[in-house]
Amino acid sequence: SSSSSSSSTSSSKLQSSGEDEWVMEAPPPEERRLLADIRCQLVLPMLVLDGRLELTTTAIHFAYDSVHSGGGGGVGDENGERRHEDASSGEAATAGRRSALRDRTWQSSALRAVWQRGFLLQDTALELYMDNQRAYFLNFFSKRQRTQVERTLRSMHTPALRRGGPLGWLLGQSKSSHPTELWRQGRLSNFEYLMYLNTAAGRTYNDLNQYPVFPWVLSDYTSERLDLSDMRVYRDLSRPIGALNPERLAQILDRYQAFDDPDVPKFHYGSLYSSVGAVLYYLIRLEPFTSHFLRFQGGTFDHEARMFTSIAQTWHNCLHNSSDVKELTPEFYYLPEFLENRDRFRFGEQGQMDDVELPRWAKGDAREFIRVHRLALESDYVSANLHHWVDLVFGYKSRGQPAVQAHNVFYFLNYPGAVDLALIEDPLQRRSLEAQIQNFGCCPQQLFRKPHPVRVYRQHSREDAFTPLHAGRALAGTSHAAARRLEVECAPAVPLNTRITSPPCLVRVCGPSGDR
């Protein structure tokens, strides 16, 4: 039946039902050969589709048959019951979700990279990167199945996959040049390097529970003017968010010492720096995250007091609220649109919430905020101290005794591999645990077990802190499909209105006076 299904799938031209799919002409029957046929899940933001993965010599085909999803993007609905929606009815799906309930086919020759991924703390998933810069997240029901599929995919030796694999796709560099060394030498920007670390550590745009995480780098969101050469305006990157406020840290340490549970290891923080809720909190004004937020909240917006209304207030909460240790998302450094209510949604119970309130130094302009924030990320101070933050999130201070000493221990269900779901026989207990894991965040995979090397950088002035050449290379290296626009400040010698092409991004070059 598997061979029959594959044959019928490829018997005619495979038309795209969305711009993200590759259109493929059916090859002659003698060129089609079934290599693997296995049940799996296609993981999308706030949605998981059950189906079958068929690998042939010419195509990768996911045949959708049902969906299980629930409030908060977990695997159970608000009553704790798993809900299955038949592919033919889709009665419970919104219009946006219905568009996702379909089969997908990709040419095998379009496969550019294959990365191992985790899902629900289990090491059972793969993410496939295609030539059109889109990625697809597949979860399997055992690590053995994942290994079998990965070997089959790599055995195809597609032209794109041979051109350098994941590093070549992500950075345009050969495997001989390790990203850490390129960053240390100043050949990669801080933004580029953080994107690489997120990708290598399993962060993905397909699972909001494992969304890419970026650091807060500034601590001044109230001043009229911001001097990026003044170290006092920066956040201490050697400490986790929860340890920046000495008074709050003292309370956290007292609670840590007093905690005694035979079944739960000690932890400093009960919430993680990145989770479904944190991502939707920041990106609520930007579709499709607005719809995801409504689904997460059961169809209604939250009260204004609990929503993202002000950057300064959010930073204050992260310093003083005992349960708020959120870091940032990449959008804070390149995408001004997420700060603006362009679709005129009526947020909050009173419908009075609109654009995000910006720091005074941003002059009421979301683009100015992004421009200055990006300059801060690429500043000398951050370049000299970013390795400390990498140690906390991706490195040796993220696990074990070094994490304890750094006051950087989270609840045990935030760590990959903390529980083996396959060993839980009670279906209700398993569904409850899956929902808890899905909604409260997952730590990145540990990439470094020794202190991260320090960056070798040169002192430079504010005017040449982010040159046009540097900007073009940084944007070309990003993998976010939503990246469209970034303003950069350049040296006076560059002619105004200079156009820099780095598809698919538009770079606006600004002179010191702000003229574009």
N, C-alpha and C positions, 0 to 999 in steps of 0.2 A: 504493500500500500504506500510505503514511503517513496519508492521509485515512481509509482504511478502519480503520486501527488506532485513530485518534483517535475515530472514530465509535463503534466497538465499546466503547471505554473509557467513553464517556459515555452509553451507551444505557440505563443504569439508574442507580438511586441508588448513589453512590459511598460505600461504608461504610468507616469508619475501622477499621484493625487495631491502632491504638494511640491513646492519649489525645492524642498530638501532632498528629494529622491533623484536617483540617476535613471534616465530612460535607457533601456537596453533592447536592442534588436535580438530576437531569438536566434541562436547559432544553429547550425545543422545538428541533427540528433546525434551524429557520431562524435560531436565535440562536447556533448553534455554527458557528464558522468557524476553520479551522486557520491560524494565523499563522506558526508556525515548527515545524520538526521536525529535530532535530539530535542527534548522538551526544555524550555528555558523561559525566562521573563525578559521583556524589554522594559527597562526602567526609564521613566520620564519624570519631570518635575511633578510631584503630587499625584502620580499615576503609575501603576505597574500593570503591564499587560502580560497575560499568560499566552503561550503559543509554542510553536515548533520552529527550530532553526534548521534550515536545509542548506548545506554547503555543496555546491557543484563545482565543476572545473571552471565555470564561467560566471557564477553568480552566488551571492549570499542572500538568502530569502528568509524573512521572518513571517510566518503565517499566524496571524492573531486569531484566537478563539474565545477568550474571555478576559475580564478585567477584575482584579480585586483591589480595592482601595478603601479609604476611609477618612474621617475627619482628621485633619492634621497630617495627611499624607502617609499615615500608617497603613496597616493591613487589616484594621477592623473599623467598623463604623462607630457612631457615637454610643451605640448599645453594646459594643464589644463583639458584634457579630460580623463575620466575613461576608461581604456582599459580592455576588457574581452577577455581572450584567451580560446577557447574551449578545453576541455580535450582531444578530439580526434585529434586535429590538432597540437597545440603547436608550430605554425609556428614562432611566435615571440620570443620563448624561446630559450635560449642558452642551450648547452648540460647539464650544471650544473643545470639549472632551470628545464629542462625537467625531470630530475631524481627526482625532488621534487613534480612533478605534478602526484600524485598517492594517492590511498587510503592507510589508515594505520589502523592496528588492534593491540590491546594490550590485553593480558590477564588481567582480572580484579584482579586476585590474585597477579599480579606484581605491583599493585599500592602501592607506599610507602608513599606518602604525597600529600596533596592538599593545595595549597596556593592561596589566593585571590590576584588578580593582577588588575592593571589599564592598559588601552590602549587608546591612543589619549586623555588623561586626563579624560577618563570616567571610572568609577568604575564598569567594566562589564566583567572582564576576570578571568580566572583560569589558574594556572600552575600545571600540573600533573608530579610528580616525580616517576620514576619507579625503580624497583630493580636493573636494569642495569646501574643506575646512570645517565640516560638521562631524560631530562625534555621536556614537550610538552605544548605549550602556546595556550590556546583556548579563543577566544573572542566571547561574546554573544551580542545580540542586545538590551538587557536591563538588568538592575541589577536583576530584578525579575527572568529572565531566568537563570542567573548565579546562583542565590540562589537555584533555583529548581534543577539544575544539581549538585551543590555542596552537597546538602542534599542527593540526590540519591547516589552519589559516597560514601559518608560517611556511608550511611546505608548498604553498601555492607559488611562492617566489614571484609575487607580482612586481612589475617594473617600479611602481611607486615605493613599495616596501623595500626594494633593493637599493633605493637611492639614499639610504642613510638611516632608515628606521625612525624610531621616535625622536631621537635627538636631532637628526637631520631635519625632520619635519618641523620640530618646535623652534629650532634656533638657526637653521640654515648653516650649521657647522658640521664638520666631520666628527666622528666618534672620538677621534684622538684628542679633541679639545673639550675637556670636561667643563660644564657650565660653571662650576664653582671656581675653577681657575680663571675662566674668562671674566667672571664677575670680579674676582680678586684683583685682576689686572686692569679693571676699568673698561673692559671691552663689552660688558653687558651693563645696562642700567639697573638700578635697584628694582624698578618695576618689572623689567624682563626677568630678572633673577627670581623674584618672588613668584611670578607666574610659573616659571619652570619648577620651583620647589613645590608649589601647590599641585601641579600636574603629576610630578614624580611621587608625591606623597598620597595620591589617590583622590585629591579634590577634583570635583567635576561639576559642570553646570547642569548635568542630568539628574542629580540627586541633591535636593536642597539641604539635606542633612549633612552633606559633605561638600558644601559650596566653598569656593576659594576664599581664603581668609587673608586679610591684610592688616597691618598694625595701625593704631593711632600713632602718629608721629609728632603732633603738636600738642601743647597743653594750654595755649592761649587762644581762646575763642571769644574774648570779650573786648580786647583793645581796639582802639580806632585805627592804629597802624601796627604793622607786623614787621619786625626786623629779623630776617632769616639768618643774619650773621650773629645774632644774640642767642647763646645756648640756652638761656632761661625760657625761651618760648617753646622748647621741645620737651617731649615726654621722655622719661627715663626708660630706655629700651631694655635695660638689663633686668627689669622686674616685670612680672605679669601684672595685668590690669588690677587684679585683686590685691596686690601688695603695694600699690602706689600711695595709698592713703595710710599713714602709720596708725591712726586710731582704728580704722576698720581692720587693718591687719592684726592688731592686738586682739580684737574680738574673734577673728577667724582662728588665730593660734590657740586661744583659750578653748574654743569649741573643738578644735582638732585634738588637743590634749585630753579633753574630757570625754571624747567620743569612744564608746566601747560597745561593739556589736560583733558577736562571733561569726556572723555571716557576711558582714559588709566591712571591707577594709577602710581605714581612716582616709579622710579626704578633706581638703581645704575648701573646695567650692562644690556646691550641689548643682550648679549650672555651668555650661561650657561657654567658651568665648565665641563659638559659632554654632548655630542650630537653625532648624527650619524657622522657628519664631523670630530669631534675630535677623535672618536674611529678609523675611517678609516685612519685618518692622522697618527696615531701611528702604526697601524697594517698593513700598506699597503704592506709590504714585505712578509706577511704570508697569504697563501691561507686558507680559501676562501675569506679573506678580500681584497686581490688584485682584485679579480673579482667583489666584492661588490663595491670597490672604482671606478672601471671603469664604472660600472652601475650608480653609484652616479654622476660621472663626464660626463656622456653622451658618454662613450666609449673611452675616451682619458685620459692620465695622465696629471696632472697639471704642470705648470712651476716649475723648480727646486727650485726657491726662495720661493715658497709657499708650499713646501713639507717637510717632516720630514727627514732632512739631518744630524742634529747635536743635541745632547742632551743639550749641553751648550747654543747653539743658541736658542733652543726652550724655555729653562728656561729664557733666556734674554728677549725673546718676551713676555713671560707670565708676566714679571715684568714691561715692558715698553710699550707694544702695548695697546692702549686704548680699543681694542675690543677682546683681547686674555686673557682669564682667565681660561684656561684649567687646570684641575687636571690630574691625571694619570689613567691608567688601571691596573688591577692586574698583567698583564704580566710583568710589570716592576720589579716585585719582585720574579719571578720564571722561566721565559721563555726566555732564551737568543736568541733563533732562530728568534724572531720577529725583532731583530736588524740586522740580516744578510740577504743579498740578495742571498739566496741559490738557488733560481730558475732562477737567472740571468736575471731578468726582466730589460728591457731598460726603466728606469724611466725618466720622464721629457721630455721636448721638444727636448733636445740635446742627451738624452739617456746616460748621464754621471753620474748619481746618482747611488751609489752602496750601500755598508753597511752604517749604521748610524755611524757618527763620535762620538766616545766615549770620556769621560773625560780622561785626561792624567793619572789620578790615576788608571784607569782600564787597563792600559798597552796594549791597543789595543785588549783586549780579552773580548768578550761579556759575557762569563761565569764569568770572574772576576768582571765585572760590576754588574751582578746580585747577585753574592755572597756578595759583599760589600754593595750593595743597600739593600739587605735583612737583613744584619747585622744592618744597620742603622735603618731599620724599627723596629727591635726588641731591639734597644738600650735603655739604661736607660733614655736618654733625651726624646725620642719619647714615651716610656711607661709612663713617668710622665706628658706628655702634650697632648697625643692623645685625651683625653676627650674634650679638647677645640675644636679640629677639628670635633669631633662627634657632639658637640653642634651646629656647623655651618651648617653641611650637613644633619644630621639626627635628630637634637635636637631642643631645645627651641629657639635658635638663627636663625633658618631657616624660621621662620614665625613671623608676627606681629611686634610690637614695638621693641622687642629685636633684630630682624633682622635689623631694621632701625638703631638702636644704634650701631650695629656691622658692619655697612656698607655692608650689605649682602642681598640686595633686588634685585631680577631679574625681567625681563619682565613678566607681569602677565600671559601670555600664557605658561610660563614654570612651572606653578603650577597645580597639579592635582585638578580637580573639578572647574577650573577657568571658564569654559564655558560648557553649556549643548548642545551638538551637536543635540540632538533630537528636540530641540526647533527651530532650524534654518530650515526654510521651503525652502528657495532658494537653489537649488542644486549646482549652481555655487559658491555661497558664502560658502556653507558648504564644498565643495571640496577644495576650496582655503584655508579655515581655517584648514582643516585636514592636508593638505600638509605642512602648516606653522608649525603646532604642531609637525608633524612627523619628520621634518628636523632640528628643533632647540632645541631639548632636553626637558627633563621633570625632575623636581626636585624629589628626593626620597620622599616617604611617611614620615611624621613626626612621629618618634618613641618615642621621649621624650619631655615632656613639662616642665621639671625642669632640672637644671644643671646636667650633667652626673657625676656620682661618679668618684673620682680619683682612679687610680690604686695603689694598695699596692704592691710594688716590692722591690727586694733586689738589692743592689749594686753588680756588678760582673765585672770581668775583660773581656777584649776583647776575650781571649782564650775560656772562658766558656760561652760566651754570647748566644751561640746557640748550645746546646748540641745535640748529636745524638738522644737521647730519645725524646727530644723536637722536633727535626726535623721530626722524624717518625710520631709523633702524629699530628703535624701541617699538613703534607702532607695528612695523612689519613682523615683529616677533611675537605679538600677542595672538592668542587663540580665541578670544571672545568674539562670537559672531555679531554681537551687538555693537562692537567698537566702530564708531563712525567719525567722531570729531574730537579734536584736542587743540587747545591753544597753547602755544609755547612762546616764551620770551627769548629773543635772540640778541646778538651783539649789534651795535649800531651800523657796522660795516655792511650788513646784509641789506640789500635794497628792500624797501617796504613793498608789500603786495607780492613778494616772491612766492611762487607756487611750488610746493614740494609734493611730488606724487609718490604715494606709498599705498597702493590699493590694498584693501578697500577703504582706506581712511582719507579724510581731508584734514590737512594741517594748516592752520591759520598762523602766519608768522607776524608777531607783534614787535614793533620798535619800542625802545625804552619809554617813549611818551605814551604808549598805548595805542598808537595808530596802527591800523591793520593793513 
